[in-house]
């Protein structure tokens, strides 16, 4: 965050079913999960997330504050403590 604090200091993170706009964003970014590859990891605003394919048209987005889920090829720096 601009003031040097972590996003988790301000926000509550909870999983959710992705909206149509979020599914489009995942597809454009190349991290949309599929039946063949049901789990993808990515970062959004510096927070690691997991996208899980549930069934056609339903994707679950789950944020994680664990540092182990940071995608290696995201081009972003992993979150710091």
C-alpha positions as CSV (number, residue, x, y, z in Angstrom):
1,X,0.0,0.0,0.0
2,X,1.3,3.5,-0.6
3,X,1.9,4.2,3.1
4,X,4.0,1.0,3.5
5,X,1.3,-1.0,5.4
6,X,0.0,-4.4,4.2
7,X,-3.4,-4.7,2.5
8,X,-4.4,-7.2,5.2
9,X,-4.2,-4.4,7.8
10,X,-7.2,-2.7,6.1
11,X,-9.2,-5.4,4.4
12,X,-10.9,-8.7,5.2
13,X,-10.2,-11.4,2.7
14,X,-12.8,-14.0,1.9
15,X,-13.3,-16.4,-1.0
16,X,-16.1,-15.8,-3.5
17,X,-17.6,-17.1,-6.7
18,X,-16.1,-15.1,-9.6
19,X,-18.3,-12.7,-11.4
20,X,-18.5,-12.6,-15.2
21,X,-16.2,-9.6,-15.3
22,X,-13.7,-11.4,-13.1
23,X,-13.8,-14.6,-15.3
24,X,-13.1,-12.4,-18.3
25,X,-10.2,-10.8,-16.5
26,X,-8.8,-14.2,-15.6
27,X,-9.1,-15.3,-19.3
28,X,-7.4,-12.2,-20.6
29,X,-4.6,-12.6,-18.1
30,X,-4.1,-16.3,-19.0
31,X,-4.9,-17.6,-15.6
32,X,-8.4,-18.9,-16.0
33,X,-8.7,-22.4,-14.7
34,X,-10.3,-25.2,-16.7
35,X,-11.5,-28.7,-16.3
36,X,-8.1,-30.0,-17.5
37,X,-6.2,-27.5,-15.3
38,X,-8.6,-26.9,-12.3
39,X,-6.3,-24.6,-10.2
40,X,-4.3,-21.5,-11.1
41,X,-2.5,-19.1,-8.8
42,X,-2.0,-15.4,-9.5
43,X,-1.6,-12.1,-7.6
44,X,-4.1,-9.3,-7.5
45,X,-3.0,-6.1,-5.7
46,X,0.0,-8.0,-4.4
47,X,-2.2,-10.6,-2.7
48,X,-1.8,-14.2,-3.8
49,X,-5.0,-15.8,-5.0
50,X,-6.1,-19.2,-6.1
51,X,-8.7,-19.6,-8.9
52,X,-10.5,-23.0,-8.8
53,X,-12.6,-24.4,-11.6
54,X,-15.9,-25.8,-10.1
55,X,-18.0,-26.4,-13.2
56,X,-18.6,-24.6,-16.5
57,X,-19.2,-20.9,-15.8
58,X,-18.3,-21.2,-12.0
59,X,-14.9,-20.3,-10.7
60,X,-14.0,-19.9,-7.0
61,X,-11.5,-17.1,-6.1
62,X,-9.7,-17.5,-2.8
63,X,-7.2,-15.0,-1.5
64,X,-4.3,-16.2,0.7
65,X,-2.1,-14.4,3.1
66,X,0.3,-17.3,3.0
67,X,3.6,-16.4,1.3
68,X,3.9,-19.9,-0.2
69,X,1.1,-19.4,-2.8
70,X,2.8,-16.5,-4.6
71,X,3.0,-17.3,-8.3
72,X,6.5,-17.7,-9.5
73,X,6.0,-16.3,-13.0
74,X,3.6,-13.5,-12.2
75,X,6.1,-10.7,-12.7
76,X,5.2,-9.3,-9.3
77,X,7.3,-9.4,-6.1
78,X,6.0,-11.8,-3.4
79,X,4.3,-10.1,-0.5
80,X,6.5,-9.2,2.5
81,X,5.8,-9.4,6.1
